[in-house]
Amino acid sequence: MTIQKLAYTFEEAAEQTGYSIRTLKQEVADGRLLARYANTKGVIRHEDLAAWLDALPAEPPANR
């Protein structure tokens, strides 16, 4: 039986999604991704990470 993690560190979230830690932290700073903090250690709940991914555009931006 595989146990689903409740939350990921930024490093783990980056590994899981293929996005950089910098990108994830910028998304948090811009209010598009929710992180939670215990002291100074930030974590991203599995559900919040999945919701952020679901909200990304399905198509790349058009070249201009």
Backbone bond lengths (Angstrom), bond angles and torsions (degrees), N, CA, C in turn:
res aa  C-N    CA-C-N  psi(-1)  N-CA   C-N-CA  omega(-1)  CA-C   N-CA-C  phi
1 M - - - 1.457 - - 1.529 109.04 -
2 T 1.322 116.73 129.37 1.452 122.08 177.90 1.521 109.35 -90.42
3 I 1.307 115.84 130.64 1.454 120.71 178.52 1.521 108.33 -97.25
4 Q 1.330 116.33 126.57 1.452 122.28 178.39 1.520 109.57 -79.75
5 K 1.326 117.33 128.47 1.454 120.84 175.88 1.523 109.36 -66.03
6 L 1.315 116.36 145.44 1.458 121.01 177.20 1.524 111.42 -78.62
7 A 1.333 116.50 -33.71 1.463 120.56 -177.61 1.518 109.57 -152.05
8 Y 1.329 114.35 157.69 1.459 122.03 -179.33 1.523 110.15 -121.30
9 T 1.320 117.17 144.79 1.452 120.39 167.39 1.527 106.54 -68.17
10 F 1.310 117.22 168.65 1.459 119.23 177.00 1.526 110.56 -60.52
11 E 1.315 116.17 -37.78 1.464 120.47 179.39 1.535 110.71 -63.73
12 E 1.323 116.43 -44.91 1.468 120.22 179.33 1.519 111.33 -67.08
13 A 1.326 117.31 -39.88 1.467 121.04 178.95 1.529 110.20 -63.58
14 A 1.319 116.37 -39.68 1.461 119.93 177.59 1.525 110.34 -63.67
15 E 1.319 116.76 -43.05 1.463 120.82 178.67 1.527 111.19 -63.26
16 Q 1.317 116.92 -40.63 1.462 121.53 -177.81 1.527 112.41 -69.13
17 T 1.346 116.64 -34.42 1.465 119.82 -173.58 1.524 114.18 -100.46
18 G 1.318 117.30 -22.12 1.455 119.94 -174.80 1.519 112.87 86.12
19 Y 1.321 117.97 0.70 1.461 122.09 175.20 1.517 108.97 -91.56
20 S 1.318 116.95 155.78 1.454 120.48 -179.22 1.530 110.93 -76.36
21 I 1.320 115.17 159.22 1.462 120.71 175.26 1.526 109.05 -59.91
22 R 1.325 116.27 -40.80 1.463 120.68 179.32 1.529 111.20 -59.32
23 T 1.325 117.48 -44.51 1.466 121.12 178.64 1.523 110.49 -61.65
24 L 1.322 117.22 -45.67 1.468 120.45 -179.55 1.529 110.81 -62.91
25 K 1.321 117.81 -43.07 1.469 120.57 179.03 1.516 111.07 -65.78
26 Q 1.325 118.00 -35.14 1.459 120.76 176.54 1.524 110.61 -67.34
27 E 1.317 117.18 -39.50 1.467 120.93 177.23 1.531 110.72 -62.79
28 V 1.325 116.96 -38.20 1.472 121.08 175.57 1.529 109.44 -64.89
29 A 1.338 117.02 -47.74 1.465 121.10 -179.47 1.522 111.78 -60.27
30 D 1.336 117.03 -34.64 1.464 122.11 -179.84 1.531 112.76 -83.34
31 G 1.336 116.98 -3.42 1.465 120.85 176.25 1.516 114.76 83.03
32 R 1.327 118.02 11.93 1.466 120.17 -179.37 1.527 112.81 -93.03
33 L 1.330 116.86 -16.70 1.464 122.43 179.89 1.513 107.48 -133.08
34 L 1.320 116.79 134.22 1.453 121.89 -177.08 1.525 110.48 -95.66
35 A 1.321 115.41 126.92 1.461 121.47 172.84 1.520 107.50 -117.85
36 R 1.305 115.33 153.95 1.466 121.54 177.28 1.521 107.32 -121.60
37 Y 1.320 115.66 150.22 1.457 119.95 -173.46 1.521 111.74 -127.93
38 A 1.331 115.67 132.65 1.452 123.61 167.45 1.519 104.60 -111.65
39 N 1.321 116.17 110.10 1.465 121.41 -169.74 1.516 107.58 60.94
40 T 1.313 119.40 -119.23 1.464 120.47 -179.59 1.520 112.89 -106.90
41 K 1.320 117.23 -0.48 1.468 120.62 -178.48 1.529 109.88 -86.70
42 G 1.323 114.77 117.91 1.457 120.13 -179.96 1.520 111.54 -91.92
43 V 1.315 115.38 141.39 1.460 121.93 173.74 1.516 108.67 -133.82
44 I 1.320 114.65 154.89 1.462 121.42 177.41 1.513 107.53 -118.89
45 R 1.326 116.06 122.12 1.464 119.96 179.02 1.523 109.75 -63.99
46 H 1.309 115.64 145.88 1.467 121.53 179.70 1.528 110.53 -53.02
47 E 1.326 117.13 -45.28 1.465 121.35 -177.75 1.526 111.38 -63.75
48 D 1.334 116.82 -39.21 1.462 120.14 -179.91 1.522 111.29 -69.03
49 L 1.326 116.78 -37.75 1.458 120.38 177.70 1.523 110.65 -65.93
50 A 1.332 116.44 -42.81 1.465 121.06 179.04 1.532 110.55 -65.14
51 A 1.331 117.58 -40.58 1.469 120.76 179.28 1.525 110.74 -65.34
52 W 1.332 117.26 -39.32 1.466 121.03 177.26 1.522 110.45 -61.88
53 L 1.324 116.52 -45.37 1.463 120.20 178.26 1.518 111.39 -62.03
54 D 1.333 116.75 -41.45 1.465 120.78 179.31 1.525 111.91 -63.88
55 A 1.324 117.46 -28.24 1.470 121.44 -177.77 1.527 113.01 -84.28
56 L 1.321 117.90 -9.28 1.466 120.00 178.45 1.529 109.62 -67.50
57 P 1.332 117.50 150.03 1.465 120.12 179.77 1.532 111.54 -61.57
58 A 1.310 115.21 146.66 1.464 121.04 -179.90 1.525 111.27 -81.03
59 E 1.320 116.82 -15.64 1.474 121.59 -179.31 1.518 108.83 -127.39
60 P 1.336 117.59 147.93 1.469 119.36 175.45 1.517 110.04 -69.24
61 P 1.342 116.99 156.89 1.462 118.90 178.09 1.525 111.00 -62.50
62 A 1.310 115.64 147.28 1.484 120.61 179.44 1.516 109.18 -68.61
63 N 1.330 115.39 142.44 1.465 119.73 175.73 1.510 108.97 -71.26
64 R 1.309 115.84 137.22 1.475 119.60 -179.11 1.484 109.72 -119.90
